[in-house]
């Protein structure tokens, strides 16, 4: 929506939301979701006689970018905005929605975003991968090819158990290793313009500079480029992919049983940072329930002070042995531990 320019009295997106609410929204629940690079919070706030937001949620690019920097180490292009303190940017997403709420972007030298801490965390769709962030890469690599398994599992645990709404990209749930490439069905001058545009798009990334592999970028118009991106469902029978699928199923089951039932009200959380890439967040949910994340998103072991150790009963630990070690004051590399205080 950041590309929709409308300076009329009523923005077209407000008109669209009203038309949906007064049409099909009269008979059933409709979810309108935004893609908005500018992090404008106003579309997610309650407004109008219905006193409900025009749009239910927005894809949170900030969550993706912070996680991507953490698990891959990449800092080219727009990732530079998250490279200084990626764990702090991620923690702000988990507590307040947007990481950028009016701060200046190092990438484009402009202020970006509006305050979002007053919004429910269910207004934000968090994701580790989607069609844009994978497909817009030169070679369409997925995170399973770009990061270590421990790092990706820790990030996945955070994605699927935090109060924000998780988005899962096709094949992500079984650790798909196929690329998802940029493809289009154009002809003539438009096809050639897209080919050249793809090569120019990566000028800001160091490895595609002078002498880089720009000429090797897959032809977006070639049928084979599309064919390479079609999921191969028979891969689910292979041990690696079956293991990833079971991991996702277990986490989603925990989310369904222990997290989602307590989400209707505004979740309040404040981060504590044990080390540059350590995060501790306790969210106050509905019915007095507390959900706590303790994570070490680094390659080195993190020592915990007594006040930083987890409370409540263990809900999930990644890796499974990390819960016992954390109780003793040590957090192994790439750890995500969840505890819950729910009266049980």
Secondary structure, DSSP 8 states (H G I E B T S, - for coil): -TT----SSS-HHHHHHHHHHTTGGGTS----EE--TT---GGGSEETTTTEESSSEEE-HHHHHHHHHHHH---SGGGGGGSSSHHHHHHHHHHHS-S-SSEE-TTTSSEE----TTS-GGGEEEES--HHHHHTSTT---HHHHS-HHHHHHHHHHHHHSSSEEE--TTGGGT--S---------HHHHHHHHHHHHHTTTTSGGGSTTSSGGGS--TT-HHHHHTTS--GGGGGSHHHHHHHHHHHHHHHHIIIIIGGG-SS--EEEEE-SSTTEEEEEEE-GGG-EEEEEEE-SSS-EE--GGGS--SEEEEEESTTHHHHHHTTEE-SSEEEEEEES--
